[in-house]
Amino acid sequence: MTSTPTTAGDPPGPGANDAPVPADPAGPGRAGRAGRVARYVAGRLTTALASLAAVVVAGFFLFRILPGDPVRAMTEGREVTAEQREELRRQFGLDQPLWQQFLDYAAGLLRFDLGTSFQYREPVAELILNRLGPTVLLAGTGTVVAALLGLFLGARAGWRPGGRGDRVNTAVALFLWSVPTFWLGLLLIVFLASGRGFVPGLFPTGGMVAPGADGALETALSTARHMVLPVATMVAVIYAQYLMIMRSSLMDEKGADYLTTARAKGLRDTLVRRRHAVPNALLPTVTLVFLNLGQVVSGVILVETVFSWPGLGQLFYSGLRVPDLGLVQGLFVVFAASVILMNLLADLVYPLLDPRVRP
């Protein structure tokens, strides 16, 4: 059977010039992955916004059932007539129905207006910004020290589980984790700050800077000295979380094939742990660091109250005593938003570190 020759003007027959077509780098595979990532991020953002909305609603009605009258607390010890009290209620919107108060409060939040403090007569946002620095300094320092200490001890404990070091480190960490924060802080004040007994007063009992501190260097040294006991209290309570997570992760990594290969190449046990096992065991701890950053900011209330640290925790405590509804509501939203934000960042960062959970 002979084939018919084609002329110059005829189209090529089937199978002619069947050269492979190069794949489009921006083809359906990449577009599909981009869509999955976009849906993943959008889902996490939607969950975070829904959680924040639920917190706003719950916080508003929760603080409305606190005992006490804000106007009566503000005018305590003063000769105030009933008409003046009613005028104060009108100024702060307390004479409105509860649903109207909530709508006004929610509308203010959409404008990033957290309301006005009853006792300070200042915008809540300004009060929070003025106290945010000391809280971030205290919470950030405590988190960094606790994470470093917990990771170091957890790596050593998990590499040789059941040994003497493992038993001692785990027992001490769990004991301190179960101790109430305020009680531990009071103990440190009694033994290391009050100057009673045979131990002199080594550290200040409260505050952030000594009254006579002058100059940048002297102020920094005074602040560091005032931070010792609050930071020690925070570290003692929270470092066990990092230790236990790191210990568990390292124990899971010990039987991995890549560690057996590293040992077969002649690497020392210390290098195998430091260069291969620990970096892979750090992945769950990264998530814990992000989660704790939000929780520590809201968890410094007791520490700041015990040590009279001029941060958001002490401000929240002073608002609860009145009760200052505008102040405690604003701080409650800020504390909850910090936890939600750190959860969101953990959800977004973890897939970048671990390809196994990427969308």
Secondary structure, 3 states (H helix, E strand, C coil): CCCCCCCCCCCCCCCCCCCCCCCCCCCHHHHHHHHHHHHHHHHHHHHHHHHHHHHHHHHHHHHCCCCCCHHHHHCCCCCCCHHHHHHHHHHCCCCCCHHHHHHHHHHHHHCCCCCECCCCCCEHHHHHHHHHHHHHHHHHHHHHHHHHHHHHHHHHHHHCCCCHHHHHHHHHHHHHHHCCHHHHHHHHHHHHCCCCCCCCCCCCCCCCCCCCCCCHHHHHHHHHHHHHHHHHHHHHHHHHHHHHHHHHHHHHHCCCHHHHHHHHCCCCHHHHHHHHHHHHHCHHHHHHHHHHHHHHHHHCHHHHHHCCCCCHHHHHHHHHHCCCHHHHHHHHHHHHHHHHHHHHHHHHHHHHHCHHHCC
